[in-house]
């Protein structure tokens, strides 16, 4: 890693030395600027291990594998984990620019380091997935299967009350146009969209990932829907505008859809939305 990045090896004593602390601080700043969602959960013991290995001139693969496993165990997505790795690479590639914010580029990160980190992350994430409810591995949102189950309950309740399901509920859909994006920007975009939706609809609404660029929310009809729609648009803009590529993708499309007359039709609607 040191020969690829041009980071000079230095001797280390017990704990983190000044160089390691400086690297850690710059890495964290670059990672947060690149879209790390929760600043409070970035710092892990494995981060310090990676910093010590890099500054000490040791091969970083083992330390990065440990970090990949730790990130997965802490709930960080693969895209977020690899973007964090790219932030480290960007900081090391420009050690002389201590005061300037660097821009992470996953495509510029050595493939062997991406592979080691991704494989370690996947080992833990897949084990967790096998033991957990069905969720979308990128956004950590429940899948469309969950929302179909919730719709079953809603339509049964409506039938018992002898009224249309659309009278009590509606479906809010957020769709991004990622047609001009590829690779990690697209994945990061969906992570940010999911995070914004979760923040706005945190009162028991049913939220699910319907497709690679679509998130749906099953809502009860009340007087606050329009206000929350405005808040959601504001939160989405705040997250997506920090990245030039995501900003170029345009504004998210937010729609309020009336529930169809039958549960079967509602499931067909979810299927069509997922293919959008």
C-alpha positions as a printed Julia matrix, in Angstrom:
276×3 Matrix{Float64}:
   0.0     0.0     0.0
   2.82    2.39    0.86
   4.45    2.05   -2.55
   1.13    2.59   -4.35
   0.09    5.56   -2.26
   3.48    7.14   -1.64
   2.91    7.16    2.13
   6.33    6.88    3.83
   6.69    4.18    6.49
   7.3     5.46   10.01
   8.12    3.73   13.23
   5.31    3.48   15.77
   5.36    3.08   19.5
   2.56    1.96   21.79
  -0.84    3.38   20.88
  -1.39    5.96   18.18
   1.45    8.36   17.48
   1.06   11.88   16.16
   1.2    10.74   12.53
  -1.47    8.11   13.11
  -3.73   10.59   14.88
  -3.29   13.08   12.04
  -4.11   10.4     9.48
  -7.15    9.33   11.49
  -8.48   12.89   11.69
  -8.02   13.57    7.96
  -9.55   10.21    7.08
 -12.62   10.88    9.21
 -13.08   14.36    7.71
 -12.84   12.99    4.16
 -15.2    10.11    4.93
 -17.86   12.35    6.48
 -17.62   14.74    3.53
 -18.06   11.78    1.18
 -21.38   10.86    2.81
 -20.75    8.8     5.93
 -24.25    8.87    7.39
 -23.71    8.72   11.14
 -20.57   10.54   12.37
 -20.88    9.03   15.84
 -20.38    5.46   14.59
 -17.36    6.08   12.34
 -14.7     5.64   15.0
 -14.0     1.97   15.71
 -10.95    0.3    17.27
 -10.26   -1.22   13.86
  -9.82    2.28   12.43
  -6.87    2.82   14.77
  -5.44   -0.55   13.75
  -5.54    0.47   10.09
  -3.91    3.83   10.84
  -1.13    2.2    12.83
  -0.49   -0.35   10.07
  -0.35    2.27    7.32
   1.86    4.72    9.18
   4.09    1.9    10.37
   4.61    0.66    6.82
   2.97   -2.72    7.44
   0.86   -4.55    4.85
  -2.66   -3.19    5.39
  -4.72   -6.12    4.1
  -5.26   -7.82    7.47
  -6.16   -4.55    9.18
  -8.57   -3.61    6.38
 -10.24   -7.02    6.56
 -10.79   -6.46   10.26
 -12.28   -3.05    9.54
 -14.56   -4.5     6.85
 -15.9    -7.07    9.3
 -16.36   -4.45   12.0
 -18.21   -2.11    9.63
 -20.64   -4.86    8.62
 -21.23   -5.84   12.25
 -21.97   -2.18   13.08
 -24.56   -1.98   10.29
 -22.62    0.04    7.71
 -23.53   -0.81    4.11
 -21.01   -2.05    1.57
 -21.09    1.16   -0.46
 -20.54    3.23    2.65
 -17.69    0.96    3.76
 -15.9     1.12    0.42
 -16.4     4.87    0.13
 -14.78    5.14    3.56
 -11.86    3.08    2.22
 -11.64    5.39   -0.8
 -11.49    8.35    1.6
  -8.48    6.75    3.3
  -6.82    6.18   -0.08
  -7.45    9.78   -1.15
  -5.94   11.13    2.06
  -2.85    8.95    1.7
  -2.44    9.8    -1.96
  -2.18   13.51   -1.11
  -0.31   13.65    2.22
   1.01   17.14    1.52
  -2.51   18.63    1.32
  -3.18   18.58    5.04
  -5.47   21.61    4.97
  -7.39   20.81    1.78
 -10.36   18.47    1.61
  -9.63   15.55   -0.68
 -12.23   13.88   -2.88
 -12.49   10.08   -2.54
 -12.52    8.09   -5.78
 -13.34    4.4    -5.48
 -12.15    3.77   -9.03
  -8.69    5.03   -8.03
  -8.48    2.78   -4.97
  -6.29   -0.31   -5.47
  -8.52   -3.23   -6.43
  -6.85   -5.66   -4.03
  -7.74   -3.42   -1.08
 -11.32   -3.08   -2.28
 -11.55   -6.84   -2.67
 -10.14   -7.63    0.77
 -12.45   -5.15    2.47
 -15.54   -6.16    0.47
 -15.04   -9.89    1.05
 -14.59   -9.36    4.78
 -17.67   -7.15    4.91
 -19.72   -9.72    2.97
 -18.71  -12.57    5.28
 -20.35  -10.84    8.22
 -23.23   -9.21    6.32
 -24.37  -12.45    4.69
 -24.26  -14.26    8.01
 -26.42  -11.54    9.53
 -28.78  -11.63    6.56
 -29.35  -15.34    6.98
 -30.44  -14.78   10.56
 -32.5   -11.64   10.06
 -35.81  -10.65    8.52
 -35.83   -9.98    4.78
 -34.19   -6.62    4.2
 -32.56   -4.82    1.32
 -28.78   -5.22    1.88
 -27.95   -1.79    0.45
 -30.41    0.44    2.31
 -31.25   -1.89    5.23
 -34.93   -1.18    4.53
 -37.47   -4.02    4.45
 -38.16   -5.31    0.95
 -41.36   -5.09   -1.09
 -42.37   -8.47    0.35
 -42.75   -6.81    3.74
 -44.92   -4.04    2.29
 -47.12   -6.62    0.55
 -47.68   -8.26    3.94
 -48.59   -4.92    5.49
 -51.01   -4.25    2.64
 -52.69   -7.58    3.37
 -53.37   -6.36    6.89
 -54.61   -2.98    5.67
 -57.05   -4.5     3.19
 -58.33   -6.96    5.81
 -58.94   -4.11    8.21
 -60.74   -2.13    5.51
 -62.92   -5.14    4.65
 -63.9    -5.55    8.29
 -64.89   -1.89    8.43
 -66.67   -2.23    5.08
 -64.83    0.67    3.5
 -62.16    1.07    0.79
 -58.56    0.69    1.91
 -57.8     3.97    0.15
 -60.0     5.78    2.65
 -57.58    5.17    5.49
 -54.2     4.76    3.79
 -52.15    5.94    0.84
 -48.78    5.11   -0.65
 -45.97    7.66   -0.86
 -43.3     6.77   -3.44
 -39.84    8.29   -3.85
 -38.09    7.56   -7.15
 -34.62    8.62   -8.28
 -33.47    8.82  -11.88
 -30.06    7.15  -11.79
 -29.96    6.46  -15.53
 -26.93    8.73  -15.99
 -25.06    7.29  -13.02
 -23.2     4.02  -12.6
 -21.29    2.24   -9.88
 -20.89    3.68   -6.44
 -22.6     7.07   -6.91
 -25.8     5.21   -7.73
 -25.51    3.01   -4.65
 -24.65    5.95   -2.43
 -27.68    7.81   -3.77
 -30.06    5.08   -2.65
 -28.44    4.94    0.78
 -29.0     8.67    1.19
 -32.6     8.47   -0.04
 -33.37    5.66    2.41
 -31.82    7.6     5.27
 -33.91   10.7     4.5
 -37.13    8.68    4.29
 -36.37    6.95    7.6
 -35.75   10.27    9.32
 -39.0    11.87    8.16
 -41.24    8.82    8.6
 -40.19    7.6    12.02
 -43.6     7.27   13.64
 -44.55    3.7    12.81
 -45.15    4.09    9.07
 -44.29    1.09    6.89
 -41.2     1.92    4.8
 -39.71   -0.45    2.2
 -37.28   -0.56   -0.71
 -39.41   -1.34   -3.77
 -36.58   -1.44   -6.31
 -33.05   -0.25   -7.07
 -34.18    3.37   -7.28
 -37.53    3.41   -5.47
 -38.64    3.62   -1.85
 -42.27    3.32   -0.73
 -44.05    4.37    2.46
 -47.49    3.14    3.51
 -49.16    6.03    5.37
 -52.34    6.57    7.29
 -54.29    9.52    5.98
 -54.0    12.44    8.39
 -53.58   16.17    8.33
 -49.79   16.09    8.39
 -49.07   14.3     5.11
 -48.44   17.43    3.03
 -46.14   18.89    5.69
 -44.09   15.7     5.87
 -43.88   15.62    2.08
 -42.3    19.07    2.13
 -39.93   18.02    4.91
 -38.94   14.91    2.95
 -38.1    16.94   -0.13
 -35.97   19.26    2.0
 -34.1    16.34    3.61
 -33.49   14.68    0.24
 -32.12   17.89   -1.25
 -29.79   18.42    1.72
 -28.28   14.95    1.35
 -28.09   14.63   -2.41
 -26.78   18.13   -3.12
 -23.48   17.48   -1.32
 -22.33   15.23   -4.17
 -21.95   16.77   -7.63
 -22.83   13.56   -9.48
 -25.93   12.93   -7.39
 -26.98   16.53   -7.76
 -26.76   16.14  -11.54
 -29.17   13.22  -11.33
 -31.94   15.73  -10.68
 -34.54   16.07   -7.97
 -36.23   12.95   -6.6
 -39.78   12.33   -7.77
 -42.21   12.19   -4.83
 -45.71   10.89   -5.49
 -48.79   10.27   -3.36
 -50.67    7.29   -4.82
 -54.19    6.19   -4.0
 -54.46    2.53   -3.04
 -56.24    0.35   -5.65
 -59.58   -1.29   -4.84
 -58.08   -4.75   -4.19
 -55.02   -6.21   -2.51
 -54.06   -8.03   -5.72
 -54.07   -4.76   -7.64
 -51.99   -3.12   -4.9
 -49.37   -5.87   -5.19
 -49.27   -5.39   -8.96
 -48.75   -1.69   -8.34
 -45.78   -2.41   -6.07
 -44.29   -4.64   -8.75
 -44.56   -1.97  -11.4
 -43.06    0.64   -9.08
 -40.1    -1.65   -8.34
 -39.27   -1.87  -12.03
 -39.28    1.91  -12.45
